[in-house]
Amino acid sequence: MSVHRPGRPRTTRLTTRITRTPRTSRRSSNRSRVTAAGILLSVLSLLITLPATSQAAEIADKPARGEARMGQGVIAHDGQGGLPRESRAVQTEGVDVSSHQGNVNWASLWSSGVKWAYTKATEGTYYKNPYFAQQYNGSYNVGMIRGAYHFATPDTTTGTAQADYFVNNGGGWSRDGKTLPGVLDIEWNPYGAACYGKSQSAMVTWIRDFLNRYKARTGRDAVIYTATSWWTQCTGNYGGFGATNPLWIARYNTTPGTLPAGWGFYTMWQYTSSGPIVGDHNKFNGALDRVVALANG
């Protein structure tokens, strides 16, 4: 029994327990902080890098001046779906080519069922396809009905000037049953603003000038190659050419979709850029005798 002596204060011993965090827990916490910091830095780095990556992709997709080809902007603007559905309507397979394909194996295409072809001849008033002779004459030599197309650049020179340049450099026509009328390829600008900096009315005027000059030079109405979305955006869905100029519609999907105003049917349909041998494949809306009829005028 403890005895408390008078005069001396009673003292109480206090024991403070210090709980120590196990080393493994401290290490785990530190690792978590480091991991979180790393994730944050990665996210910030990604946010900084994305715009540069996007710009690099745009630059990579932008062709050198003169190297634009038919359908250049279709996938980027309209996307792509499946291949055309089976149809009871008779259609005739065709292809379009440019310097992008180089020398073409026309014999293989002919054996695969391709019966008609279009070759890029010119662009603007500054470019001529260096493979034009091999492509244009090669398709003819294996028995195909063939023609030439012009990639329009309405922001560089007038429609009249470009029609002349086209006709003077492979875009002419003759009534031999083997030469299709020339094509005006009018679509998204691969070098800049989609509508080439023109208002809808100015674009319609430019197209009309080209078509009028082409007919004056050749006696034929040129075919118009375009996509409905571009035509709507850049011409206001103008419907004044449908009665005279055959339509070549661009749409990489199971059907041609809605056509531009003024056309109740398409003459040709570019349905893919990844077909056999050359990539760009098309269907003519009719049997081979209708292709011949278009060639004869």
One Martini backbone bead per residue (centre of mass of N, CA, C, O) as a GRO file, in nm:
protein
  297
    1MET     BB    1   0.095   0.036   0.024
    2SER     BB    2   0.061   0.356  -0.040
    3VAL     BB    3   0.211   0.658   0.081
    4HIS     BB    4   0.109   0.978   0.166
    5ARG     BB    5   0.297   1.258   0.196
    6PRO     BB    6   0.311   1.533   0.337
    7GLY     BB    7   0.404   1.802   0.106
    8ARG     BB    8   0.363   1.609  -0.137
    9PRO     BB    9   0.293   1.577  -0.442
   10ARG     BB   10   0.106   1.411  -0.655
   11THR     BB   11   0.212   1.188  -0.903
   12THR     BB   12   0.162   1.141  -1.259
   13ARG     BB   13   0.212   0.903  -1.501
   14LEU     BB   14   0.267   0.962  -1.843
   15THR     BB   15   0.189   0.770  -2.136
   16THR     BB   16   0.314   0.795  -2.461
   17ARG     BB   17   0.196   0.672  -2.758
   18ILE     BB   18   0.373   0.584  -3.053
   19THR     BB   19   0.263   0.551  -3.374
   20ARG     BB   20   0.403   0.359  -3.619
   21THR     BB   21   0.457   0.354  -3.948
   22PRO     BB   22   0.493   0.139  -4.161
   23ARG     BB   23   0.715   0.110  -4.415
   24THR     BB   24   0.523  -0.010  -4.628
   25SER     BB   25   0.311   0.220  -4.618
   26ARG     BB   26   0.498   0.453  -4.695
   27ARG     BB   27   0.582   0.342  -4.967
   28SER     BB   28   0.297   0.324  -5.091
   29SER     BB   29   0.232   0.626  -5.071
   30ASN     BB   30   0.466   0.728  -5.241
   31ARG     BB   31   0.392   0.571  -5.495
   32SER     BB   32   0.115   0.705  -5.537
   33ARG     BB   33   0.223   0.990  -5.575
   34VAL     BB   34   0.404   0.928  -5.818
   35THR     BB   35   0.183   0.813  -5.999
   36ALA     BB   36   0.001   1.063  -6.005
   37ALA     BB   37   0.214   1.253  -6.123
   38GLY     BB   38   0.261   1.092  -6.383
   39ILE     BB   39  -0.026   1.112  -6.495
   40LEU     BB   40  -0.040   1.419  -6.505
   41LEU     BB   41   0.198   1.458  -6.699
   42SER     BB   42   0.079   1.287  -6.931
   43VAL     BB   43  -0.173   1.458  -6.979
   44LEU     BB   44  -0.030   1.725  -7.037
   45SER     BB   45   0.138   1.617  -7.272
   46LEU     BB   46  -0.106   1.535  -7.450
   47LEU     BB   47  -0.237   1.817  -7.472
   48ILE     BB   48   0.012   1.942  -7.614
   49THR     BB   49   0.044   1.727  -7.855
   50LEU     BB   50  -0.225   1.706  -8.018
   51PRO     BB   51  -0.214   1.954  -8.205
   52ALA     BB   52   0.048   1.867  -8.347
   53THR     BB   53  -0.059   1.597  -8.452
   54SER     BB   54  -0.292   1.713  -8.617
   55GLN     BB   55  -0.116   1.889  -8.801
   56ALA     BB   56   0.055   1.656  -8.914
   57ALA     BB   57  -0.182   1.503  -9.044
   58GLU     BB   58  -0.267   1.730  -9.236
   59ILE     BB   59   0.001   1.743  -9.386
   60ALA     BB   60   0.007   1.442  -9.478
   61ASP     BB   61  -0.279   1.474  -9.643
   62LYS     BB   62  -0.141   1.686  -9.808
   63PRO     BB   63  -0.084   1.750 -10.115
   64ALA     BB   64   0.085   1.819 -10.368
   65ARG     BB   65   0.093   2.025 -10.607
   66GLY     BB   66  -0.100   1.824 -10.847
   67GLU     BB   67  -0.176   1.546 -10.659
   68ALA     BB   68  -0.458   1.539 -10.693
   69ARG     BB   69  -0.756   1.331 -10.656
   70MET     BB   70  -1.012   1.148 -10.701
   71GLY     BB   71  -1.154   1.158 -10.380
   72GLN     BB   72  -0.968   1.298 -10.167
   73GLY     BB   73  -1.225   1.397  -9.951
   74VAL     BB   74  -1.437   1.179  -9.878
   75ILE     BB   75  -1.355   1.045  -9.606
   76ALA     BB   76  -1.305   1.305  -9.436
   77HIS     BB   77  -1.619   1.412  -9.487
   78ASP     BB   78  -1.808   1.124  -9.531
   79GLY     BB   79  -1.676   0.871  -9.520
   80GLN     BB   80  -1.730   0.506  -9.466
   81GLY     BB   81  -1.857   0.200  -9.575
   82GLY     BB   82  -1.982  -0.026  -9.747
   83LEU     BB   83  -2.053  -0.212  -9.995
   84PRO     BB   84  -2.242  -0.272 -10.238
   85ARG     BB   85  -2.529  -0.396 -10.309
   86GLU     BB   86  -2.714  -0.615 -10.437
   87SER     BB   87  -2.825  -0.600 -10.787
   88ARG     BB   88  -3.043  -0.618 -11.066
   89ALA     BB   89  -2.901  -0.402 -11.183
   90VAL     BB   90  -2.716  -0.307 -11.444
   91GLN     BB   91  -2.356  -0.291 -11.420
   92THR     BB   92  -2.040  -0.117 -11.486
   93GLU     BB   93  -1.712  -0.151 -11.451
   94GLY     BB   94  -1.476   0.093 -11.310
   95VAL     BB   95  -1.203   0.336 -11.334
   96ASP     BB   96  -0.966   0.555 -11.162
   97VAL     BB   97  -0.674   0.760 -11.249
   98SER     BB   98  -0.334   0.853 -11.160
   99SER     BB   99  -0.022   0.917 -11.047
  100HIS     BB  100  -0.074   0.743 -10.792
  101GLN     BB  101  -0.059   0.460 -10.972
  102GLY     BB  102   0.088   0.480 -11.221
  103ASN     BB  103   0.152   0.203 -11.366
  104VAL     BB  104  -0.091   0.005 -11.526
  105ASN     BB  105  -0.267  -0.310 -11.510
  106TRP     BB  106  -0.487  -0.357 -11.758
  107ALA     BB  107  -0.517  -0.663 -11.804
  108SER     BB  108  -0.617  -0.730 -11.517
  109LEU     BB  109  -0.865  -0.550 -11.518
  110TRP     BB  110  -1.004  -0.677 -11.760
  111SER     BB  111  -1.019  -0.969 -11.634
  112SER     BB  112  -1.200  -0.855 -11.381
  113GLY     BB  113  -1.429  -0.653 -11.552
  114VAL     BB  114  -1.314  -0.398 -11.663
  115LYS     BB  115  -1.453  -0.144 -11.917
  116TRP     BB  116  -1.372   0.136 -11.779
  117ALA     BB  117  -1.197   0.469 -11.794
  118TYR     BB  118  -1.025   0.722 -11.598
  119THR     BB  119  -0.794   0.998 -11.654
  120LYS     BB  120  -0.578   1.209 -11.540
  121ALA     BB  121  -0.464   1.513 -11.695
  122THR     BB  122  -0.544   1.770 -11.504
  123GLU     BB  123  -0.454   2.085 -11.321
  124GLY     BB  124  -0.562   2.354 -11.368
  125THR     BB  125  -0.269   2.543 -11.524
  126TYR     BB  126   0.000   2.342 -11.398
  127TYR     BB  127  -0.092   2.030 -11.468
  128LYS     BB  128   0.049   1.709 -11.580
  129ASN     BB  129   0.021   1.384 -11.625
  130PRO     BB  130   0.295   1.165 -11.656
  131TYR     BB  131   0.089   0.893 -11.698
  132PHE     BB  132  -0.119   0.936 -11.924
  133ALA     BB  133  -0.035   0.757 -12.165
  134GLN     BB  134  -0.040   0.479 -12.021
  135GLN     BB  135  -0.337   0.504 -11.919
  136TYR     BB  136  -0.502   0.592 -12.169
  137ASN     BB  137  -0.380   0.386 -12.380
  138GLY     BB  138  -0.388   0.123 -12.215
  139SER     BB  139  -0.696   0.097 -12.191
  140TYR     BB  140  -0.752   0.097 -12.496
  141ASN     BB  141  -0.569  -0.156 -12.577
  142VAL     BB  142  -0.764  -0.366 -12.405
  143GLY     BB  143  -1.080  -0.232 -12.470
  144MET     BB  144  -1.149   0.021 -12.339
  145ILE     BB  145  -1.342   0.277 -12.226
  146ARG     BB  146  -1.227   0.620 -12.239
  147GLY     BB  147  -1.111   0.900 -12.029
  148ALA     BB  148  -1.096   1.238 -11.899
  149TYR     BB  149  -0.973   1.442 -11.622
  150HIS     BB  150  -1.036   1.742 -11.416
  151PHE     BB  151  -0.883   1.923 -11.161
  152ALA     BB  152  -1.024   2.163 -10.982
  153THR     BB  153  -0.913   2.527 -10.926
  154PRO     BB  154  -1.097   2.809 -10.863
  155ASP     BB  155  -0.846   2.988 -10.721
  156THR     BB  156  -0.645   3.027 -10.983
  157THR     BB  157  -0.853   3.013 -11.231
  158THR     BB  158  -1.058   3.005 -11.474
  159GLY     BB  159  -1.284   2.807 -11.626
  160THR     BB  160  -1.196   2.866 -11.914
  161ALA     BB  161  -0.890   2.813 -11.881
  162GLN     BB  162  -0.921   2.514 -11.779
  163ALA     BB  163  -1.064   2.400 -12.024
  164ASP     BB  164  -0.839   2.456 -12.225
  165TYR     BB  165  -0.616   2.296 -12.082
  166PHE     BB  166  -0.757   2.025 -12.098
  167VAL     BB  167  -0.799   1.999 -12.407
  168ASN     BB  168  -0.483   2.049 -12.473
  169ASN     BB  169  -0.421   1.783 -12.243
  170GLY     BB  170  -0.645   1.521 -12.314
  171GLY     BB  171  -0.971   1.635 -12.299
  172GLY     BB  172  -1.086   1.538 -12.544
  173TRP     BB  173  -1.304   1.447 -12.833
  174SER     BB  174  -1.435   1.147 -13.005
  175ARG     BB  175  -1.630   0.963 -13.254
  176ASP     BB  176  -1.530   0.621 -13.172
  177GLY     BB  177  -1.663   0.460 -12.915
  178LYS     BB  178  -1.393   0.511 -12.690
  179THR     BB  179  -1.475   0.815 -12.600
  180LEU     BB  180  -1.521   0.999 -12.332
  181PRO     BB  181  -1.626   1.249 -12.178
  182GLY     BB  182  -1.532   1.490 -11.997
  183VAL     BB  183  -1.422   1.575 -11.659
  184LEU     BB  184  -1.541   1.752 -11.374
  185ASP     BB  185  -1.352   1.784 -11.083
  186ILE     BB  186  -1.563   1.881 -10.804
  187GLU     BB  187  -1.421   1.954 -10.485
  188TRP     BB  188  -1.237   1.947 -10.234
  189ASN     BB  189  -0.988   2.134 -10.108
  190PRO     BB  190  -0.657   2.014 -10.051
  191TYR     BB  191  -0.514   2.325  -9.993
  192GLY     BB  192  -0.788   2.434  -9.842
  193ALA     BB  193  -1.063   2.568  -9.869
  194ALA     BB  194  -1.330   2.391  -9.974
  195CYS     BB  195  -1.447   2.653 -10.167
  196TYR     BB  196  -1.201   2.839 -10.262
  197GLY     BB  197  -1.327   3.125 -10.156
  198LYS     BB  198  -1.625   3.090 -10.256
  199SER     BB  199  -1.918   3.153 -10.336
  200GLN     BB  200  -2.192   3.001 -10.449
  201SER     BB  201  -2.234   3.179 -10.703
  202ALA     BB  202  -1.936   3.179 -10.798
  203MET     BB  203  -1.918   2.874 -10.838
  204VAL     BB  204  -2.135   2.843 -11.052
  205THR     BB  205  -1.996   3.026 -11.257
  206TRP     BB  206  -1.738   2.865 -11.289
  207ILE     BB  207  -1.867   2.603 -11.387
  208ARG     BB  208  -2.014   2.721 -11.632
  209ASP     BB  209  -1.761   2.818 -11.781
  210PHE     BB  210  -1.638   2.543 -11.821
  211LEU     BB  211  -1.872   2.398 -11.968
  212ASN     BB  212  -1.902   2.594 -12.205
  213ARG     BB  213  -1.611   2.565 -12.312
  214TYR     BB  214  -1.608   2.262 -12.356
  215LYS     BB  215  -1.839   2.254 -12.562
  216ALA     BB  216  -1.713   2.451 -12.768
  217ARG     BB  217  -1.457   2.259 -12.819
  218THR     BB  218  -1.624   1.950 -12.846
  219GLY     BB  219  -1.959   1.917 -12.830
  220ARG     BB  220  -1.967   1.844 -12.520
  221ASP     BB  221  -2.091   1.738 -12.221
  222ALA     BB  222  -1.978   1.739 -11.925
  223VAL     BB  223  -1.889   1.572 -11.658
  224ILE     BB  224  -1.990   1.554 -11.310
  225TYR     BB  225  -1.783   1.546 -11.028
  226THR     BB  226  -1.926   1.467 -10.700
  227ALA     BB  227  -2.055   1.565 -10.382
  228THR     BB  228  -2.330   1.639 -10.210
  229SER     BB  229  -2.203   1.797  -9.974
  230TRP     BB  230  -2.034   1.989 -10.142
  231TRP     BB  231  -2.256   2.101 -10.328
  232THR     BB  232  -2.421   2.223 -10.100
  233GLN     BB  233  -2.203   2.406  -9.972
  234CYS     BB  234  -2.076   2.549 -10.259
  235THR     BB  235  -2.376   2.588 -10.434
  236GLY     BB  236  -2.655   2.542 -10.283
  237ASN     BB  237  -2.777   2.314 -10.454
  238TYR     BB  238  -2.761   2.333 -10.750
  239GLY     BB  239  -3.000   2.253 -11.044
  240GLY     BB  240  -2.888   2.349 -11.355
  241PHE     BB  241  -2.718   2.068 -11.474
  242GLY     BB  242  -2.900   1.803 -11.500
  243ALA     BB  243  -3.002   1.825 -11.811
  244THR     BB  244  -2.684   1.803 -11.942
  245ASN     BB  245  -2.502   1.675 -11.705
  246PRO     BB  246  -2.351   1.419 -11.604
  247LEU     BB  247  -2.338   1.208 -11.313
  248TRP     BB  248  -2.069   1.176 -11.070
  249ILE     BB  249  -2.076   1.001 -10.779
  250ALA     BB  250  -1.956   1.038 -10.437
  251ARG     BB  251  -1.970   0.722 -10.244
  252TYR     BB  252  -1.863   0.522  -9.959
  253ASN     BB  253  -2.114   0.291  -9.998
  254THR     BB  254  -2.406   0.101 -10.040
  255THR     BB  255  -2.504   0.382 -10.152
  256PRO     BB  256  -2.541   0.692 -10.313
  257GLY     BB  257  -2.773   0.841 -10.216
  258THR     BB  258  -2.819   1.159 -10.218
  259LEU     BB  259  -2.868   1.379 -10.464
  260PRO     BB  260  -2.827   1.636 -10.632
  261ALA     BB  261  -2.969   1.884 -10.758
  262GLY     BB  262  -3.127   1.792 -11.083
  263TRP     BB  263  -3.086   1.480 -11.021
  264GLY     BB  264  -3.245   1.157 -11.072
  265PHE     BB  265  -2.961   1.035 -11.163
  266TYR     BB  266  -2.687   0.834 -11.215
  267THR     BB  267  -2.410   0.739 -11.416
  268MET     BB  268  -2.189   0.744 -11.185
  269TRP     BB  269  -2.008   0.548 -10.917
  270GLN     BB  270  -1.805   0.612 -10.649
  271TYR     BB  271  -1.747   0.347 -10.395
  272THR     BB  272  -1.416   0.334 -10.388
  273SER     BB  273  -1.049   0.336 -10.271
  274SER     BB  274  -1.010  -0.011 -10.217
  275GLY     BB  275  -0.971  -0.167 -10.465
  276PRO     BB  276  -0.855  -0.344 -10.707
  277ILE     BB  277  -0.515  -0.248 -10.789
  278VAL     BB  278  -0.618   0.092 -10.785
  279GLY     BB  279  -0.888   0.139 -10.586
  280ASP     BB  280  -1.067   0.302 -10.781
  281HIS     BB  281  -1.418   0.239 -10.798
  282ASN     BB  282  -1.694   0.181 -11.038
  283LYS     BB  283  -2.036   0.252 -11.150
  284PHE     BB  284  -2.234   0.196 -11.416
  285ASN     BB  285  -2.569   0.290 -11.509
  286GLY     BB  286  -2.531   0.011 -11.685
  287ALA     BB  287  -2.459  -0.126 -11.959
  288LEU     BB  288  -2.221  -0.128 -12.201
  289ASP     BB  289  -2.404   0.015 -12.417
  290ARG     BB  290  -2.421   0.280 -12.243
  291VAL     BB  291  -2.127   0.354 -12.258
  292VAL     BB  292  -2.119   0.379 -12.564
  293ALA     BB  293  -2.335   0.600 -12.583
  294LEU     BB  294  -2.171   0.814 -12.433
  295ALA     BB  295  -1.933   0.815 -12.631
  296ASN     BB  296  -2.116   0.897 -12.890
  297GLY     BB  297  -2.358   1.107 -12.797
   0.00000   0.00000   0.00000
